[in-house]
Amino acid sequence: MKRQAPAAARNRQPILDVLQAELPATGLVLEIASGTGEHTAHFAAALPDLVFQPSDPDPQARASIDAWSRELGLGNVREALALDAADADWPIEAANAIVCINMVHISPWGATVGLFTGAARRLAPAGLLYLYGPYHRGGRPTAPGNEAFDRDLRQRNPAWGVRHLEDICALGEAHGFAPPRVVEMPANNLSLLFRPR
């Protein structure tokens, strides 16, 4: 059923403030790793001319996503897809924008590679790949809290961890994306906005 995440309630409006200036006026926005569904619901309510396609590999997350959409009566949100970013085949052919919030650090590196591979295949030339989360920058944590968070993540799963911004940029370049626009966000997070070259 419907889930809630305190972080989503805190960061959904700052993220929307960035996205409103970057998303196309119309088209399809694919969200990868939609989690509770709160971000999709918030964005879709504010941007009724866009169609949102949420996704998550977890069936309980998909149930929560769909419950949020039903409760708010959002006609511009499609039923959540079963999609794992690391998979070679995604159940969607194209999107005008792809949004991925707080996945990169709580998934194996292969999921981030898959995210860029999938985005490069599905985004139009004017498309947007948007990432949000904590990152190391210049080889160092951007804040002491991020360093502690990284240690906690790696203790929970050695394949997880706060990634280095430079590694993400190199991955983007390898998949045909220009260097991202980087936006400082609250709570020591960053928005990364990648566009195809």
N, CA, C and O of each residue as an XYZ file, in Angstrom:
788
protein
N       0.841     -1.191      0.000
C       0.000      0.000      0.000
C       0.884      1.253      0.000
O       2.095      1.180     -0.213
N       0.254      2.386      0.241
C       0.948      3.670      0.135
C       2.026      3.803      1.211
O       1.771      3.598      2.398
N       3.237      4.152      0.767
C       4.357      4.353      1.680
C       4.730      5.832      1.715
O       4.370      6.612      0.833
N       5.470      6.188      2.777
C       5.971      7.558      2.890
C       7.441      7.525      3.280
O       7.867      6.662      4.047
N       8.211      8.463      2.754
C       9.637      8.585      3.082
C       9.896     10.031      3.511
O       9.640     10.955      2.739
N      10.400     10.237      4.733
C      10.644     11.611      5.194
C      11.529     12.407      4.244
O      11.303     13.601      4.049
N      12.536     11.765      3.649
C      13.432     12.486      2.731
C      12.675     12.999      1.514
O      12.951     14.098      1.033
N      11.726     12.219      1.013
C      10.958     12.643     -0.159
C      10.136     13.883      0.153
O      10.030     14.788     -0.676
N       9.554     13.926      1.344
C       8.768     15.103      1.730
C       9.645     16.347      1.813
O       9.193     17.453      1.518
N      10.898     16.162      2.214
C      11.808     17.309      2.355
C      12.364     17.791      1.017
O      12.502     18.994      0.796
N      12.685     16.848      0.120
C      13.433     17.266     -1.077
C      12.580     17.406     -2.337
O      13.078     17.881     -3.358
N      11.316     17.008     -2.292
C      10.533     16.998     -3.526
C      10.327     18.398     -4.110
O      10.345     18.553     -5.331
N      10.134     19.415     -3.276
C       9.935     20.761     -3.828
C      11.232     21.363     -4.352
O      11.214     21.942     -5.438
N      12.377     21.259     -3.632
C      13.625     21.750     -4.236
C      13.967     21.066     -5.562
O      14.482     21.707     -6.478
N      13.680     19.763     -5.663
C      13.926     19.061     -6.934
C      12.984     19.584     -8.011
O      13.406     19.834     -9.140
N      11.714     19.749     -7.665
C      10.756     20.274     -8.639
C      11.165     21.662     -9.113
O      11.008     21.986    -10.291
N      11.684     22.479     -8.213
C      12.125     23.824     -8.608
C      13.185     23.762     -9.699
O      13.195     24.599    -10.602
N      14.079     22.777     -9.623
C      15.099     22.597    -10.662
C      14.473     22.045    -11.938
O      14.745     22.537    -13.033
N      13.639     21.027    -11.792
C      13.072     20.361    -12.963
C      12.146     21.270    -13.770
O      12.105     21.178    -14.996
N      11.412     22.137    -13.100
C      10.450     22.994    -13.820
C      11.133     23.835    -14.896
O      10.539     24.133    -15.932
N      12.378     24.214    -14.642
C      13.100     25.029    -15.614
C      13.774     24.195    -16.698
O      14.279     24.751    -17.673
N      13.792     22.876    -16.548
C      14.574     22.014    -17.444
C      13.744     21.018    -18.242
O      14.143     20.626    -19.339
N      12.608     20.606    -17.717
C      11.792     19.620    -18.416
C      11.093     20.254    -19.613
O      10.833     21.457    -19.611
N      10.786     19.457    -20.635
C      10.028     20.004    -21.762
C       8.612     20.371    -21.318
O       8.154     19.937    -20.261
N       7.927     21.169    -22.128
C       6.559     21.574    -21.795
C       5.595     20.390    -21.860
O       4.647     20.304    -21.080
N       5.850     19.482    -22.799
C       5.017     18.289    -22.950
C       5.934     17.099    -23.205
O       7.126     17.266    -23.466
N       5.368     15.899    -23.128
C       6.134     14.694    -23.403
C       6.079     13.721    -22.250
O       5.280     13.875    -21.326
N       6.943     12.709    -22.311
C       6.954     11.622    -21.345
C       8.195     11.710    -20.461
O       9.317     11.816    -20.957
N       7.981     11.666    -19.154
C       9.066     11.658    -18.177
C       9.100     10.286    -17.512
O       8.148      9.893    -16.837
N      10.189      9.568    -17.704
C      10.386      8.266    -17.074
C      11.153      8.466    -15.773
O      12.236      9.051    -15.766
N      10.585      7.976    -14.671
C      11.323      8.002    -13.410
C      11.835      6.604    -13.099
O      11.072      5.638    -13.078
N      13.131      6.511    -12.860
C      13.779      5.254    -12.506
C      13.869      5.170    -10.988
O      14.220      6.148    -10.328
N      13.550      3.991    -10.431
C      13.624      3.777     -8.982
C      12.737      4.779     -8.252
O      13.211      5.569     -7.436
N      11.448      4.732     -8.558
C      10.508      5.716     -8.014
C      10.221      5.558     -6.528
O       9.681      6.473     -5.907
N      10.570      4.420     -5.949
C      10.426      4.251     -4.499
C       8.991      4.341     -4.028
O       8.138      3.586     -4.495
N       8.709      5.254     -3.110
C       7.360      5.366     -2.545
C       6.355      5.896     -3.557
O       5.160      5.625     -3.447
N       6.831      6.649     -4.541
C       5.938      7.287     -5.505
C       5.617      8.727     -5.175
O       4.889      9.382     -5.920
N       6.149      9.239     -4.067
C       5.838     10.608     -3.645
C       6.402     11.652     -4.609
O       5.760     12.671     -4.864
N       7.602     11.401     -5.145
C       8.164     12.362     -6.098
C       7.306     12.427     -7.357
O       6.943     13.513     -7.806
N       6.986     11.282     -7.919
C       6.164     11.254     -9.128
C       4.865     11.996     -8.901
O       4.465     12.808     -9.734
N       4.196     11.731     -7.785
C       2.911     12.362     -7.498
C       3.054     13.875     -7.393
O       2.228     14.619     -7.921
N       4.093     14.323     -6.719
C       4.304     15.761     -6.531
C       4.600     16.451     -7.859
O       4.061     17.518     -8.153
N       5.463     15.827     -8.654
C       5.827     16.424     -9.941
C       4.624     16.432    -10.900
O       4.374     17.424    -11.584
N       3.900     15.335    -10.939
C       2.771     15.218    -11.869
C       1.670     16.208    -11.527
O       1.040     16.770    -12.423
N       1.435     16.424    -10.243
C       0.412     17.389     -9.839
C       0.791     18.808    -10.263
O      -0.073     19.606    -10.625
N       2.088     19.115    -10.216
C       2.560     20.462    -10.552
C       2.736     20.668    -12.056
O       2.741     21.804    -12.531
N       2.881     19.564    -12.811
C       3.187     19.652    -14.252
C       2.172     18.822    -15.043
O       2.521     17.781    -15.600
N       0.923     19.277    -15.094
C      -0.143     18.456    -15.679
C      -0.016     18.216    -17.172
O      -0.671     17.315    -17.697
N       0.807     18.993    -17.882
C       0.951     18.790    -19.328
C       1.981     17.722    -19.679
O       2.124     17.364    -20.848
N       2.693     17.214    -18.689
C       3.627     16.112    -18.886
C       2.995     14.805    -18.455
O       2.148     14.778    -17.563
N       3.412     13.713    -19.096
C       2.995     12.367    -18.697
C       4.164     11.724    -17.953
O       5.299     11.746    -18.429
N       3.880     11.154    -16.790
C       4.921     10.546    -15.956
C       4.783      9.030    -15.968
O       3.699      8.478    -15.780
N       5.919      8.376    -16.195
C       5.995      6.914    -16.155
C       6.903      6.513    -15.000
O       8.123      6.485    -15.165
N       6.339      6.201    -13.831
C       7.172      5.727    -12.725
C       7.578      4.284    -12.927
O       6.956      3.554    -13.699
N       8.643      3.869    -12.218
C       9.100      2.483    -12.310
C       9.864      2.113    -11.043
O      10.395      2.977    -10.347
N       9.908      0.845    -10.766
C      10.709      0.331     -9.656
C      10.773     -1.189     -9.782
O       9.797     -1.810    -10.204
N      11.908     -1.801     -9.422
C      11.980     -3.269     -9.482
C      11.217     -3.955     -8.346
O      10.955     -5.155     -8.422
N      10.860     -3.219     -7.304
C      10.224     -3.794     -6.116
C       8.697     -3.725     -6.235
O       8.143     -2.635     -6.380
N       8.008     -4.878     -6.177
C       6.549     -4.856     -6.324
C       5.836     -4.057     -5.230
O       4.798     -3.449     -5.492
N       6.374     -4.048     -4.015
C       5.742     -3.255     -2.956
C       5.883     -1.758     -3.232
O       4.968     -0.982     -2.953
N       7.027     -1.358     -3.779
C       7.199      0.044     -4.181
C       6.209      0.398     -5.282
O       5.597      1.466     -5.244
N       6.044     -0.487     -6.262
C       5.099     -0.199     -7.356
C       3.673     -0.062     -6.835
O       2.912      0.774     -7.322
N       3.312     -0.867     -5.859
C       1.975     -0.752     -5.266
C       1.800      0.605     -4.584
O       0.737      1.220     -4.676
N       2.843      1.065     -3.903
C       2.786      2.372     -3.249
C       2.690      3.500     -4.279
O       1.905      4.434     -4.112
N       3.479      3.408     -5.325
C       3.458      4.419     -6.395
C       2.045      4.552     -6.954
O       1.518      5.658     -7.074
N       1.438      3.418     -7.294
C       0.103      3.431     -7.892
C      -0.950      3.923     -6.894
O      -1.923      4.569     -7.281
N      -0.749      3.613     -5.608
C      -1.691      4.078     -4.587
C      -1.671      5.601     -4.465
O      -2.719      6.229     -4.318
N      -0.473      6.194     -4.526
C      -0.373      7.649     -4.486
C      -1.104      8.277     -5.675
O      -1.847      9.244     -5.512
N      -0.892      7.728     -6.856
C      -1.531      8.285     -8.053
C      -3.047      8.184     -7.980
O      -3.759      9.121     -8.340
N      -3.537      7.035     -7.510
C      -4.983      6.855     -7.383
C      -5.567      7.826     -6.372
O      -6.589      8.461     -6.634
N      -4.929      7.944     -5.228
C      -5.456      8.796     -4.162
C      -5.566     10.246     -4.607
O      -6.526     10.936     -4.263
N      -4.587     10.703     -5.370
C      -4.573     12.097     -5.812
C      -5.306     12.305     -7.136
O      -5.444     13.438     -7.597
N      -5.774     11.219     -7.747
C      -6.515     11.318     -8.997
C      -5.701     11.891    -10.142
O      -6.190     12.713    -10.916
N      -4.452     11.449    -10.243
C      -3.529     11.994    -11.238
C      -3.687     11.254    -12.565
O      -3.243     10.114    -12.706
N      -4.309     11.897    -13.517
C      -4.534     11.278    -14.820
C      -3.312     11.273    -15.713
O      -3.316     10.625    -16.760
N      -2.261     11.986    -15.320
C      -1.048     12.045    -16.149
C       0.077     11.164    -15.594
O       1.248     11.372    -15.911
N      -0.283     10.188    -14.770
C       0.691      9.221    -14.257
C       0.282      7.826    -14.713
O      -0.826      7.373    -14.425
N       1.169      7.153    -15.419
C       0.909      5.785    -15.860
C       1.139      4.794    -14.724
O       1.775      5.123    -13.722
N       0.629      3.602    -14.883
C       0.868      2.534    -13.909
C       2.365      2.239    -13.845
O       3.053      2.209    -14.865
N       2.849      2.023    -12.625
C       4.287      1.808    -12.416
C       4.770      0.556    -13.142
O       4.115     -0.486    -13.112
N       5.918      0.673    -13.789
C       6.548     -0.438    -14.501
C       7.539     -1.173    -13.608
O       8.166     -0.572    -12.735
N       7.673     -2.471    -13.832
C       8.758     -3.248    -13.240
C      10.000     -3.015    -14.090
O      10.090     -3.503    -15.217
N      10.956     -2.265    -13.545
C      12.148     -1.909    -14.317
C      13.343     -1.872    -13.383
O      13.326     -1.179    -12.366
N      14.376     -2.617    -13.733
C      15.656     -2.590    -13.022
C      16.650     -1.904    -13.945
O      16.900     -2.371    -15.056
N      17.213     -0.799    -13.486
C      18.113     -0.015    -14.345
C      19.279     -0.834    -14.866
O      19.799     -0.553    -15.946
N      19.699     -1.848    -14.113
C      20.847     -2.655    -14.519
C      20.529     -3.601    -15.674
O      21.444     -4.106    -16.325
N      19.251     -3.846    -15.934
C      18.868     -4.767    -17.000
C      19.124     -4.153    -18.376
O      18.981     -2.944    -18.561
N      19.493     -4.972    -19.311
C      19.738     -4.491    -20.671
C      18.440     -4.077    -21.354
O      18.421     -3.116    -22.123
N      17.358     -4.796    -21.078
C      16.061     -4.512    -21.713
C      15.158     -3.785    -20.732
O      14.868     -4.289    -19.646
N      14.717     -2.602    -21.121
C      13.740     -1.849    -20.339
C      12.383     -1.958    -21.037
O      12.332     -2.012    -22.265
N      11.290     -1.991    -20.282
C       9.965     -2.128    -20.890
C       9.401     -0.794    -21.388
O       8.203     -0.540    -21.265
N      10.252      0.042    -21.941
C       9.818      1.330    -22.495
C      10.818      1.704    -23.587
O      12.025      1.514    -23.433
N      10.307      2.228    -24.672
C      11.150      2.454    -25.848
C      11.784      3.836    -25.905
O      12.906      3.977    -26.392
N      11.082      4.864    -25.413
C      11.583      6.226    -25.554
C      11.000      7.114    -24.472
O       9.925      6.841    -23.939
N      11.723      8.186    -24.153
C      11.254      9.176    -23.191
C      11.856     10.524    -23.537
O      12.930     10.602    -24.133
N      11.160     11.578    -23.161
C      11.687     12.928    -23.358
C      12.636     13.321    -22.242
O      13.531     14.145    -22.433
N      12.434     12.726    -21.077
C      13.316     12.984    -19.934
C      13.322     11.754    -19.043
O      12.343     11.009    -18.985
N      14.437     11.549    -18.348
C      14.573     10.453    -17.385
C      15.059     11.062    -16.075
O      16.047     11.797    -16.042
N      14.354     10.745    -15.010
C      14.637     11.282    -13.678
C      14.996     10.120    -12.756
O      14.303      9.104    -12.727
N      16.088     10.280    -12.004
C      16.531      9.218    -11.085
C      16.993      9.888     -9.784
O      18.008     10.584     -9.756
N      16.239      9.666     -8.726
C      16.472     10.337     -7.442
C      16.927      9.315     -6.407
O      16.242      8.323     -6.158
N      18.077      9.562     -5.811
C      18.574      8.755     -4.686
C      18.668      7.264     -4.986
O      18.355      6.440     -4.126
N      19.091      6.911     -6.189
C      19.329      5.506     -6.506
C      20.816      5.182     -6.582
O      21.241      4.108     -6.156
N      21.607      6.105     -7.124
C      22.995      5.815     -7.487
C      23.809      5.306     -6.292
O      24.653      4.423     -6.450
N      23.563      5.853     -5.108
C      24.364      5.468     -3.937
C      23.822      4.247     -3.199
O      24.524      3.661     -2.374
N      22.578      3.858     -3.486
C      22.022      2.676     -2.799
C      21.702      1.574     -3.795
O      20.658      0.925     -3.728
N      22.636      1.385     -4.724
C      22.551      0.290     -5.689
C      23.973     -0.013     -6.154
O      24.859      0.832     -6.026
N      24.196     -1.200     -6.687
C      25.522     -1.516     -7.227
C      25.868     -0.590     -8.397
O      24.976     -0.041     -9.044
N      27.149     -0.422     -8.661
C      27.604      0.442     -9.745
C      26.990      0.026    -11.083
O      26.747      0.867    -11.949
N      26.744     -1.258    -11.242
C      26.133     -1.738    -12.483
C      24.780     -1.111    -12.770
O      24.400     -0.980    -13.933
N      24.040     -0.719    -11.730
C      22.759     -0.053    -11.945
C      22.955      1.339    -12.542
O      22.161      1.780    -13.372
N      24.017      2.029    -12.115
C      24.304      3.353    -12.666
C      24.780      3.232    -14.104
O      24.397      4.040    -14.950
N      25.608      2.236    -14.394
C      26.026      1.980    -15.776
C      24.796      1.702    -16.630
O      24.655      2.246    -17.725
N      23.904      0.849    -16.122
C      22.680      0.533    -16.853
C      21.797      1.744    -17.065
O      21.160      1.881    -18.110
N      21.757      2.627    -16.072
C      20.971      3.854    -16.190
C      21.457      4.696    -17.369
O      20.650      5.162    -18.174
N      22.763      4.891    -17.472
C      23.297      5.693    -18.575
C      23.138      4.980    -19.914
O      22.844      5.612    -20.928
N      23.333      3.668    -19.914
C      23.159      2.904    -21.158
C      21.724      3.018    -21.646
O      21.474      3.304    -22.817
N      20.786      2.792    -20.735
C      19.366      2.867    -21.093
C      18.945      4.263    -21.505
O      18.174      4.431    -22.449
N      19.451      5.271    -20.795
C      19.091      6.649    -21.127
C      19.630      7.035    -22.491
O      18.933      7.692    -23.265
N      20.857      6.641    -22.803
C      21.450      6.978    -24.096
C      20.647      6.378    -25.246
O      20.581      6.961    -26.328
N      20.044      5.229    -25.018
C      19.273      4.562    -26.071
C      17.873      5.150    -26.229
O      17.281      5.041    -27.303
N      17.337      5.768    -25.181
C      15.920      6.133    -25.183
C      15.635      7.624    -25.224
O      14.518      8.028    -25.549
N      16.615      8.444    -24.903
C      16.374      9.884    -24.905
C      16.513     10.470    -26.303
O      17.380     10.069    -27.079
N      15.655     11.414    -26.603
C      15.759     12.173    -27.845
C      16.968     13.104    -27.753
O      17.487     13.326    -26.658
N      17.428     13.657    -28.890
C      18.599     14.545    -28.858
C      18.470     15.715    -27.881
O      19.474     16.170    -27.333
N      17.265     16.201    -27.658
C      17.065     17.317    -26.721
C      16.654     16.820    -25.332
O      16.180     17.602    -24.509
N      16.834     15.536    -25.074
C      16.370     14.945    -23.831
C      17.193     15.343    -22.618
O      18.248     15.967    -22.736
N      16.688     14.968    -21.449
C      17.332     15.279    -20.170
C      17.447     14.016    -19.336
O      16.481     13.266    -19.197
N      18.638     13.781    -18.777
C      18.832     12.766    -17.740
C      19.163     13.513    -16.462
O      20.185     14.193    -16.374
N      18.284     13.381    -15.465
C      18.422     14.121    -14.200
C      18.731     13.142    -13.068
O      18.005     12.171    -12.856
N      19.815     13.410    -12.348
C      20.192     12.617    -11.170
C      20.226     13.521     -9.946
O      20.634     14.680    -10.019
N      19.790     12.969     -8.829
C      19.823     13.705     -7.553
C      20.364     12.789     -6.473
O      20.016     11.610     -6.407
N      21.226     13.349     -5.620
C      21.723     12.582     -4.490
C      23.018     13.161     -3.959
O      23.453     14.224     -4.402
N      23.647     12.460     -2.998
C      24.931     12.899     -2.465
C      26.074     12.397     -3.342
O      25.990     11.316     -3.924
N      27.130     13.180     -3.431
C      28.303     12.792     -4.214
C      29.567     13.274     -3.526
O      29.559     14.284     -2.823
N      30.659     12.540     -3.737
C      31.984     13.065     -3.423
C      32.398     13.956     -4.593
O      32.009     13.724     -5.738
N      33.192     14.973     -4.282
C      33.592     15.923     -5.322
C      35.075     16.228     -5.125
O      35.511     16.551     -4.020
N      35.840     16.122     -6.203
C      37.267     16.365     -6.084
C      37.958     15.359     -5.180
O      38.959     15.670     -4.534
N      37.407     14.136     -5.143
C      38.004     13.081     -4.325
C      37.644     13.143     -2.854
O      38.137     12.337     -2.065
N      36.789     14.092     -2.467
C      36.448     14.254     -1.057
C      34.935     14.351     -0.872
O      34.223     14.767     -1.785
N      34.438     13.964      0.315
C      33.019     14.177      0.604
C      32.690     15.671      0.575
O      33.522     16.504      0.935
N      31.488     15.997      0.151
C      31.088     17.404      0.118
C      30.706     17.912      1.501
O      30.566     19.120      1.697
N      30.536     17.007      2.467
C      30.209     17.394      3.839
C      30.536     16.234      4.763
O      30.511     15.083      4.326
N      30.845     16.503      6.041
C      31.127     15.408      6.978
C      29.986     14.397      7.067
O      30.221     13.199      7.227
N      28.759     14.881      6.963
C      27.618     13.965      7.014
C      27.613     12.975      5.869
O      27.194     11.829      6.037
N      28.074     13.406      4.706
C      28.136     12.493      3.564
C      29.198     11.420      3.756
O      29.033     10.292      3.294
N      30.286     11.766      4.436
C      31.338     10.785      4.720
C      30.796      9.696      5.641
O      31.027      8.510      5.405
N      30.075     10.096      6.693
C      29.475      9.122      7.614
C      28.410      8.294      6.902
O      28.290      7.092      7.138
N      27.644      8.937      6.037
C      26.608      8.239      5.280
C      27.239      7.187      4.378
O      26.731      6.072      4.269
N      28.341      7.539      3.736
C      29.049      6.600      2.862
C      29.508      5.375      3.657
O      29.339      4.244      3.199
N      30.082      5.589      4.833
C      30.527      4.455      5.669
C      29.353      3.566      6.037
O      29.457      2.340      5.992
N      28.235      4.184      6.402
C      27.044      3.418      6.778
C      26.533      2.588      5.597
O      26.201      1.413      5.754
N      26.475      3.203      4.421
C      26.013      2.477      3.236
C      26.893      1.274      2.949
O      26.382      0.187      2.680
N      28.212      1.448      3.001
C      29.137      0.370      2.665
C      29.109     -0.744      3.710
O      29.378     -1.901      3.387
N      28.787     -0.407      4.949
C      28.620     -1.448      5.968
C      27.367     -2.268      5.701
O      27.338     -3.476      5.935
N      26.333     -1.596      5.208
C      25.082     -2.298      4.902
C      25.212     -3.178      3.668
O      24.665     -4.279      3.611
N      25.954     -2.666      2.670
C      26.163     -3.431      1.441
C      27.439     -2.904      0.782
O      27.477     -1.744      0.372
N      28.475     -3.721      0.673
C      29.746     -3.252      0.101
C      29.630     -2.728     -1.335
O      30.501     -1.986     -1.791
N      28.565     -3.106     -2.050
C      28.376     -2.636     -3.425
C      27.750     -1.243     -3.481
O      27.685     -0.637     -4.551
N      27.288     -0.729     -2.332
C      26.688      0.602     -2.281
C      27.754      1.629     -1.924
O      28.904      1.273     -1.667
N      27.372      2.898     -1.910
C      28.274      3.952     -1.462
C      28.082      5.237     -2.237
O      27.632      5.234     -3.383
N      28.435      6.346     -1.586
C      28.386      7.647     -2.242
C      29.425      7.665     -3.359
O      30.602      7.391     -3.126
N      28.982      7.989     -4.570
C      29.854      7.934     -5.744
C      30.608      9.247     -5.934
O      30.224     10.291     -5.406
N      31.685      9.164     -6.698
C      32.473     10.346     -7.029
C      31.869     11.024     -8.256
O      31.614     10.384     -9.276
N      31.652     12.300     -8.138
C      31.065     13.072     -9.237
C      31.859     12.871    -10.526
O      31.276     12.750    -11.603
N      33.174     12.836    -10.419
C      34.018     12.694    -11.610
C      33.778     11.357    -12.302
O      33.833     11.284    -13.530
N      33.511     10.295    -11.535
C      33.212      8.993    -12.132
C      31.877      9.027    -12.874
O      31.734      8.436    -13.944
N      30.902      9.728    -12.291
C      29.598      9.854    -12.937
C      29.732     10.647    -14.239
O      29.133     10.289    -15.253
N      30.516     11.719    -14.207
C      30.714     12.528    -15.417
C      31.419     11.730    -16.512
O      31.066     11.832    -17.686
N      32.416     10.936    -16.121
C      33.123     10.107    -17.102
C      32.188      9.073    -17.709
O      32.250      8.800    -18.907
N      31.327      8.503    -16.885
C      30.349      7.530    -17.386
C      29.395      8.196    -18.366
O      29.067      7.631    -19.409
N      28.952      9.408    -18.022
C      28.085     10.139    -18.934
C      28.758     10.417    -20.262
O      28.152     10.245    -21.320
N      30.011     10.845    -20.208
C      30.749     11.139    -21.442
C      30.893      9.887    -22.302
O      30.769      9.951    -23.525
N      31.155      8.750    -21.663
C      31.311      7.496    -22.392
C      30.022      7.071    -23.090
O      30.048      6.299    -24.049
N      28.893      7.584    -22.596
C      27.598      7.238    -23.196
C      27.018      8.370    -24.030
O      25.828      8.372    -24.346
N      27.864      9.331    -24.386
C      27.438     10.361    -25.323
C      26.771     11.578    -24.713
O      26.109     12.338    -25.419
N      26.936     11.775    -23.410
C      26.348     12.938    -22.758
C      27.388     14.034    -22.572
O      28.566     13.758    -22.344
N      26.942     15.269    -22.670
C      27.806     16.412    -22.379
C      28.034     16.492    -20.866
O      27.271     15.895    -20.107
N      29.061     17.212    -20.412
C      29.245     17.390    -18.972
C      27.976     17.964    -18.344
O      27.321     18.813    -18.948
N      27.628     17.519    -17.157
C      26.349     17.937    -16.580
C      26.387     19.355    -16.028
O      27.438     19.875    -15.653
N      25.218     19.955    -15.991
C      25.043     21.149    -15.169
C      24.847     20.659    -13.743
O      24.011     19.792    -13.491
N      25.607     21.205    -12.820
C      25.564     20.771    -11.425
C      24.906     21.865    -10.595
O      25.326     23.021    -10.635
N      23.880     21.499     -9.847
C      23.146     22.443     -9.006
C      23.274     22.004     -7.551
O      22.913     20.879     -7.208
N      23.779     22.877     -6.706
C      23.865     22.591     -5.274
C      22.454     22.544     -4.703
O      21.621     23.399     -5.004
N      22.196     21.533     -3.875
C      20.868     21.325     -3.302
C      20.954     21.310     -1.773
O      22.046     21.203     -1.215
N      19.812     21.417     -1.098
C      19.833     21.327      0.366
C      20.383     19.985      0.853
O      20.406     19.006      0.108
N      20.816     19.955      2.090
C      21.285     18.739      2.763
C      22.484     18.106      2.060
O      22.636     16.885      2.063
N      23.340     18.947      1.454
C      24.592     18.476      0.845
C      24.392     17.515     -0.319
O      25.226     16.642     -0.559
N      23.303     17.673     -1.030
C      23.048     16.880     -2.226
C      23.301     17.721     -3.469
O      23.438     18.942     -3.394
N      23.359     17.045     -4.612
C      23.552     17.713     -5.896
C      22.490     17.256     -6.893
O      22.047     16.108     -6.872
N      22.100     18.166     -7.749
C      21.342     17.818     -8.950
C      22.318     17.800    -10.114
O      23.088     18.742    -10.299
N      22.289     16.729    -10.900
C      23.131     16.604    -12.096
C      22.212     16.526    -13.305
O      21.361     15.642    -13.395
N      22.392     17.456    -14.231
C      21.538     17.521    -15.405
C      22.365     17.231    -16.655
O      23.139     18.067    -17.120
N      22.179     16.025    -17.182
C      22.920     15.565    -18.362
C      22.051     15.706    -19.602
O      20.852     15.425    -19.579
N      22.684     16.148    -20.688
C      21.991     16.183    -21.984
C      22.878     15.517    -23.038
O      24.103     15.618    -22.975
N      22.259     14.839    -24.001
C      23.063     14.229    -25.064
C      23.872     15.285    -25.802
O      23.440     16.426    -25.961
N      25.054     14.878    -26.249
C      25.904     15.806    -27.029
C      25.263     16.121    -28.384
O      25.828     16.879    -29.173
